[in-house]
Amino acid sequence: MSDGGFGTYLIMGNEWARFDATKRSCELFAEHVMPVFQNQNARLRASERWARGHHDDLPARQAAAPRAARCVVGAPRDRTGVSTGVG
């Protein structure tokens, strides 16, 4: 039964290369090629696209984060202990 995926991929193995090189080739295939066909890395790719798209503004946001955290930590709190964001 298929759910619209790629199907089957057959790797033909010959004994032309050293065993450790053949094993590494299979490991690389399993780590980098199979996830693409199985759509296992969709979230990783989406995250990478987002980071590349925001590359220019990330350093400024990273530098501003400690200042923002200090403002929130030092801000007045309401009766439940939640920051009011003022201060």
C-alpha positions as MATLAB code, in Angstrom:
seq = 'MSDGGFGTYLIMGNEWARFDATKRSCELFAEHVMPVFQNQNARLRASERWARGHHDDLPARQAAAPRAARCVVGAPRDRTGVSTGVG';
ca = [
       0.000    0.000    0.000;
       1.332    3.408   -0.912;
       0.501    6.761    0.586;
       1.845    8.682   -2.389;
       5.453    8.333   -1.351;
       8.420    7.466   -3.497;
       8.096    3.701   -3.247;
      11.190    1.509   -3.305;
      14.777    2.409   -4.025;
      17.196   -0.394   -4.783;
      20.903    0.028   -4.158;
      23.065   -2.404   -6.020;
      26.134   -3.424   -4.089;
      29.337   -4.551   -5.729;
      32.510   -5.494   -3.960;
      34.574   -2.935   -5.832;
      35.115   -0.635   -2.858;
      36.458   -1.276    0.626;
      33.811   -2.372    3.125;
      34.216    0.762    5.280;
      33.755    3.020    2.221;
      30.638    1.111    1.151;
      29.252    1.273    4.683;
      29.875    5.045    4.833;
      28.145    5.488    1.474;
      25.051    3.689    2.806;
      25.137    5.783    5.993;
      25.291    9.012    3.979;
      22.415    7.819    1.801;
      20.344    7.014    4.891;
      21.126   10.358    6.566;
      20.791   12.745    3.622;
      18.815   11.153    0.775;
      16.152    9.014    2.437;
      14.773   11.802    4.674;
      14.093   13.923    1.578;
      12.042   11.172   -0.040;
      10.271   10.358    3.225;
       9.565   14.042    3.946;
      11.149   13.637    7.376;
      13.129   16.845    7.128;
      10.281   19.187    6.123;
      10.356   21.048    9.455;
      14.144   21.322    9.326;
      14.001   22.755    5.799;
      11.251   25.189    6.801;
      13.338   26.343    9.751;
      16.370   26.794    7.520;
      14.333   28.824    5.007;
      13.024   31.034    7.820;
      16.514   31.573    9.256;
      17.943   32.415    5.827;
      15.081   34.824    5.189;
      15.670   36.592    8.523;
      19.461   36.447    8.448;
      19.935   40.215    8.377;
      17.713   41.056   11.358;
      18.621   38.139   13.654;
      21.808   39.688   15.163;
      19.914   42.848   16.168;
      17.082   40.803   17.683;
      19.594   38.624   19.533;
      21.339   41.709   20.935;
      18.010   43.232   22.019;
      16.770   40.099   23.815;
      18.781   40.565   27.068;
      17.622   44.190   27.331;
      14.006   43.114   26.814;
      14.379   40.371   29.423;
      15.783   42.836   31.962;
      12.801   45.132   31.349;
      10.348   42.310   31.919;
      12.163   41.010   35.018;
      12.259   44.474   36.567;
       8.724   45.383   35.518;
       5.952   45.780   38.070;
       3.742   42.742   38.582;
       0.019   42.463   39.095;
      -1.489   40.651   42.073;
      -1.043   37.245   40.370;
       2.675   37.838   39.776;
       2.358   38.405   36.034;
       4.425   41.245   34.617;
       2.416   44.250   33.566;
       5.060   45.128   30.986;
       5.425   48.637   32.400;
       8.583   49.858   33.970;
];
